[in-house]
Amino acid sequence: MSTAASPAILALGEAMVEFNQSSKDPSSYLQGFGGDTSNFCVAAARQGATAGFVSAVGDDHFGRLLLDLWQRETVDTSTVKVDSHAPTGVYFVSHGVDGHQFDYLRAGSAASRYAPYDLPLEAIAAAQVLHLSGVSLAISLSACDAALAAIGHARANGVRVSFDTNLRLKLWPLARARAVMVEAIRHTDICLPSWDDVTVLTGLTGRDEIVDYLLALGPRVVALKLGKQGAYVATPDERREVPGHVMDAVDATGAGDCFGGAFVARIVAGDDPFAAARYANMAAALSTQGFGAVAPIPGRNAVEKALAA
């Protein structure tokens, strides 16, 4: 079922406030935003889709910063719970000779306390797509239960489920990640794995054997993200390499989330998966031209202009 007021795309997970070390002054940090499903939502909204976020934030300054961000980005916040008993998660990005280092302060966060009884069941049933990630399942046992319950409710109401593997082994052991993600993928319509994640999760190293494995679990679309090389997109009937767009990346943080949000936005708009991937590849490439996960995500006009050129 659907209503005109309901977002077409809902994403469930944790958003956090980011502090990114300045390259000019290592003692100062620039404030930004992160969280894979939140980045996904912003990307979808900037492509013209109606999007909403399902989560919890603390009743604190950082929670208000996130609510302000989503409202500026036209991401619906009616399904974001404000928890007065827990903080909003934050993380720090440091830069050294070995590249980026991420330090997370998220234990006991408002989003990690999210539980099945918090789910906005009517909004989920009214959406066209529900999006989740491996992080949505990994941040706590109650959040995992909520994510799996949301998937079940979406499927029961004819809502397509989109899932990005986004494996974070600091959050849970590989054996549990494999078992839980495989169960989630069994009930997924659109699977958006990254190469580095899915090779670890499956132990497979060939594109076709990975795609065969995932399609056999149940998804109707698999878009295997290959970074600069683009994506390998498969349905039960057809599969194609969709080339990427090579650019000199300033910061690739969040490019995979941008791809996912743009891809699902174009699917909802009526594109076939191959056209959606072509568009999403360009959106992801453009998102690497600035710093941070959110600020450089391009809008629809910029993506269409770059594709036309």
MOSULFEN-V584152 format. One record per backbone hydrogen bond with DSSP energy under -0.5 kcal/mol. CO is the residue of the C=O (numbers start at 0). NH is the residue of the N-H. If there is no record, write none. Layout:
# MOSULFEN-V584152
co->[CO CO]
nh->[NH NH]
This chain:
# MOSULFEN-V584152
co->[2 7 7 8 9 10 15 16 17 18 18 19 24 24 27 29 31 32 33 34 35 36 37 38 39 40 41 42 43 43 44 45 48 49 49 50 51 52 53 54 56 57 59 60 61 62 63 64 65 66 67 68 69 70 73 73 75 76 78 78 80 80 81 82 82 85 86 88 89 90 91 91 92 93 95 98 100 102 103 104 105 108 109 110 114 115 118 119 120 121 122 123 127 128 129 130 131 132 133 134 139 140 141 142 143 144 145 146 147 148 149 150 151 152 153 153 154 159 160 160 161 162 163 167 167 172 173 174 175 176 177 178 179 180 181 182 183 184 188 188 188 189 190 192 193 194 195 196 197 198 205 206 207 208 209 210 211 212 213 213 213 214 220 221 221 222 223 224 225 226 228 229 230 230 231 232 233 237 239 240 241 243 246 251 253 254 255 256 257 258 259 260 261 262 263 264 265 265 266 271 272 273 274 275 276 277 278 279 280 281 282 283 284 285 286 287 287 293 298 299 300 301 302 303 304]
nh->[5 127 128 51 130 53 33 90 31 20 92 29 21 27 21 19 17 292 15 38 39 40 41 42 43 44 45 46 46 48 47 299 50 7 8 75 10 54 12 80 82 59 63 64 65 66 67 68 69 70 71 72 74 73 50 75 52 79 54 80 56 82 83 58 85 58 109 16 104 18 93 102 20 100 98 95 93 91 105 89 108 112 112 113 117 118 120 123 124 125 126 126 159 9 161 11 163 136 137 138 143 144 145 146 147 148 149 150 151 152 153 154 155 156 156 158 157 129 188 189 131 191 133 170 171 176 177 178 179 180 181 182 183 184 185 186 186 187 190 219 220 162 222 224 197 198 199 200 201 202 209 210 211 212 213 214 215 216 216 217 218 217 190 223 233 224 231 194 228 229 243 225 232 241 223 239 221 234 232 242 230 245 248 254 257 258 259 260 261 262 263 264 265 266 267 268 269 270 269 275 276 277 278 279 280 281 282 283 284 285 286 287 287 288 289 249 250 296 302 303 304 305 306 307 308]
